[in-house]
Each structure stands twice: as structure tokens, then as C-alpha cells.
């Protein structure tokens, strides 16, 4: 019997959350708006998912994201890596997490644009 592998990615895109993350002192109390893209890859255990228990609810992913984003962190790298590990700990069936965290208005003089990090981890 041939086994056909199939994959599903649950995505949260352009999620806007306010947070107090950054290396600069003013960032820890003025805060900043962040945009998060999250991709969580699973291998479904059924041919067709018909029940949310067979997948991962994006509501639950959002709650996990929101909770961790509320805890202040100097580095976006730390946040991205910890969020990926938290998701895997919560959902053991996760095969891969890719997360991008973008700081919408970085505190640089004469800088136009956004900055961020992307972290990808396979389990």
C-alpha cells in the first residue's frame, strides 16, 4: 500500500499587535505596532479534515501569539524563536513553524520602511 503524504499549513497573516519590544529604552514604554505572519505546517492524520480537532484552530494560535507578544522582549529574534517552540509544545503534530515579526515604525532617524525577522523551524 502506498502512503501518500499530505500537508496543511494554517496561516495567520498580517496580524497587528501592539507590543513593548526593542533594544532602545523609549521602546519599552512607548511601544510599537508589530505585524506578524505565522505559518504552521501539519501532516493531517485523516484524508479530509472535517473536525477542528484534526487541525489547529487559528483562534488558539492567535491567543498564544497575543499572550506571548504582551511579554516585553529586547530582541524580535527571541520572540520569534520562543513562539515557534511554544506552538510545537502545545501541538505536538506540528512539522514546521515559520514566523515573521515586523516592526511597523522602527525608532531610527530618517528611516522609511519596516524592519523585522523571520524564523523557520522544522520539528
C-alpha angles and dihedrals in degrees: 000000000000117000115219112204117212131184135204127195120205109206136197109187132194093353108178117213132164117230145164101233126137148093095251120087095230090056092062092064106023093045128197141239115254131196118209131196114191128186118184115186122203135171106230115230092212132058092240124015111230100159130054089229087070091057135029119270112236087213089063091046090051092051091050090048094047093049094051093043089058091064110085118241132178095216130048086207090065092048094049094048094045093048091052091051093046091053092050092047091051095043112033093186092068112119099184141003125199117184131178121192116191126190106218100202111022115197098245127129114247094358122141116190142038132284131206152136134250121204126188125189131176120205 
